[in-house]
Amino acid sequence: MEKELVIVIDFGGQYNQLVARRVRECNVYCEIYSYKTDLAQIKAMHPKGIILTGGPSSCYEAGAATCSPELFAMGIPVLGLCYGAQVMAFALGGEVARAKVREYGKTEVDVDTSSRLFEGVTSHTICWMSHFDYIAKMAPGFRSVAATANCPVAAAECAEKQLYAIQFHPEVLHTVEGSKMLYNFVRNICGCSGDWRMDSFVEENIRAIREKVGKGKVLCALSGGVDSSVAAVLLSRAVGEQLTCVFVDHGLLRKNEGDEVEAVFGPKGNYKLNFIRVNAQERFYSKLAGVDEPEKKRKIIGEEFIRVFEEEAQKIGTVDFLVQGTIYPDVVESGLGGESAVIKSHHNVGGLPDCVDFREIIEPLRNLFKDEVRKVGLELGIPEYLVFRQPFPGPGLGVRIIGEVTAEKVKIVQDADAIYREEIANAGLEGVLNQYFAALTNMRSVGVMGDERTYEYAIALRAVSTVDFMTAEAAKIPWNVLQKVSSRIVNEVAHVNRVLYDVTSKPPGTIEFE
């Protein structure tokens, strides 16, 4: 099925995924590409609109990220955001210069509501600014349609050519009416009908998977998390008994989680899946011995996953396809599909070894964001308690244990995390917090327990509030809840004498510790 497409051209901005996510909220499909992408390739995709992201450079500097003026002459609506707005102005003959006053944070903006971009927006609105440079002189044919006290061209347009430039960030929640502005661009200016829906996604992908697989055998990597569970059920609907699901208990799961996964997807569960559980805890611990660098741990865990699957494939005979629950943020954060720096490797993206004994890898969720995956799960009839369970990283506790991973450390963090989750549930905060967990720091500190000196580990608690998991704020957990969690962990978990609470937002931090 042909999809309407809006392209996000990435200049290295931190919000590239968020821009794409906001476009999809308008029921319009969107993908991210580097600014280095050839213009002919962009034309061949027949996009209905193009959005230029922010970036860390000054567009007038030698070697700065830029784009050809031809991009703006294709007859396709273009929206430039922040740096993208400056690139547009500079490429089309305007002037961009260092501003006398930097604007950062929530800013009052006066907008011209006669512009199609600001239709339905209040004339005096709050937007999120983040810029050193500004458009000192508009390109020929443009007019200013928004301004602030310090920025006379907070937005500009050449309506005749459907070119729009915004100095602020409409994609972040701090821009109060940003979603309305983006909706105006993709639905009204670009003329998209909004046909990107999860029910059609499910139908389309079941047909595509059946066509691809034919009579082949499929092996699915099932972790029990949201992504792999949705992928497994989607494949089950598509190919039935041709699917075998292998659950690798690598010893890096939450407390009792291996048994919980088997209870749901195993022979006693409600799904008709060929389920195989592989208990490989000691194998993974052995591979991880002495390794403390986060990226190396991710690579080891990812490669060992594939080795286990290869062995299981040999036991069950010829296997043609391997299924993984890769999702779009995994791809982008691994440095693919855009221009942003590699944030972290994902075991099902950047961690794949060079030699894989399968004909092809199927990633049915590769183009979806997390909340879209959940919608697919509901479309497939997966119970809500599974669909809305907390995100859990592919490398598991391997990236929630700072430094070397050992069986002893795994037990410490499992026990601490179980207490934390239990008390969050007791406090009625399960549905309020979007993600929360305990991590084991590599720090040991002096303490006093039973009048004796101790020198034990510190546990760090993490909890965030977020809409899309691309940006997040530390959650404000009631103090009495944190005190109870801390007291229980110190008293009930061996080798822990200190509990910390992480109040870092994303950015600058990430949700996970490694």
Summary of the structure (lengths in Angstrom):
residues: 514
radius of gyration: 24.9
end to end distance: 38.7
largest distance: 78.6
contacts: 1760
relative contact order: 0.10
helix: 35%
strand: 25%
